[in-house]
Amino acid sequence: MRHPLACRHWRVLLSGRTRRELGDNHPLSLNSSDGVITYSRGERSNRDTADQLRLLIASVTDYAILTLDVRGHIASWNLGAERIKGYRASEILGQHFSRFYPPEDVAWGKPDWELESAIRLGRFEDEGWRLRKDGTRFWANVVITALFDESGELRGFGKVTRDFTQRKHAEETRELERLREALHARDEFLSVASHELKTPLTPLQLKLSSLRRAAEKNPESLLADGKLSRELAAASGQVRKLADLIDDLLDVSRINVGRLPLQPERMDLAALLRDVALRYGPQAASLGCHLDVSASHAIEGTWDRRRMEQAVTNLLTNAIKYGAGKPIHLSVKVSETLAVLTVRDEGIGIAPVHQHRIFERFVRAVSDPHYGGMGLGLFITHQIVEAHHGTITVESELGKGSVFTLRIPREGLVATCGPTAVPRV
Ligand code: ADP
């Protein structure tokens, strides 16, 4: 069979359906009452490409591709337009394209505004509701391109519309799911937070009422054997716990708005680790944990002292909570430009499935109510470490224990002279 381009005349065949749909006024249908367009050889190559393009446009069904005249009347229509909008070419050619817009959009002049925008910008893109012939709405992605000839005169518009209804529904379903999860997480958090706040509050209330009763009945008894000062010390311990919980909550909201100011200063991380271990020694001992500290050499760097202390405290108090009855090993050393601090316990460990999630806010990997907590300590610690341009990692085995390792540049904050903000999460 000879190649069509080798013929003196070549022919573009339109399917019966395509011809019917395009109608007699369609550019493809010119000179083609029998569905065959005949060109002479001289015109062939340009027309060949142009006709291939027209055929492609006419037969594409995933996109509504149409042209509008300069006033917005429909000049051409393809199969995709029929599929998406429901009109046949013979019904819609010559009509104004505003009939695809919902009445509220027509009322404020959206169709004309879109054409004006396309003229001004060359191209205009929009997503929104449009109407099908049967009056139902579909979610459309629309691109309108202004068509200018070589002399710069506006000749009309090209309009490509895609039906994104399914995608929109899928997005809405996902969004709804996200909202549901967020609501569930919020409710769960409120219940955990109220429980945690109540835990120190209840003994504090009991202590204060017993002190009041004693003061009313027998004030001298309070002064005997230093009872009053012991009771007050215990009460301020509960108040401190409450204040720590509230500080954690405040930190989370500061982190949420991207503000956790750092005050960098020259400091010794080994001394800080020893201080924290000394402060928590009695609490650790009361729960059967021996603290083994390896931090004899000074490790100087530029960090925020209060925040570093907070990070180390969070790791140590977790090790005491989840590793009660077993030794805890704390160490800090230098590796090139980094300070490497580890907190290792021999406690309950963390299942692999939870290990990557425990640094997220409100995430807890234990369900046993015996282990209190709001799931914020590691989240805040992670944020502090990141704000110092460092990393925090965990290695853990269920039933065997966990090692948390901080790797923090010693001079990562030197360039940051003044408060630093953590990135918004
Ligand atoms: P929480 O207040 O629940 O302790 P954290 O953010 O400090 O919150 O820790 C998140 C979760 O990570 C904890 O609920 C716990 O399941 C797990 N976890 C943290 N540290 C340890 C550890 N040393 N051993 C075992 N599990 C730990």
Residues whose N, C-alpha, C, O or C-beta is under 5 A from the ligand:
A	BS01	ADP	N318 A319 Y322 G349 I350 I358 V363 R364 A365 V366 G372 G373 M374 G375 L376 G377 L378 F379 S402
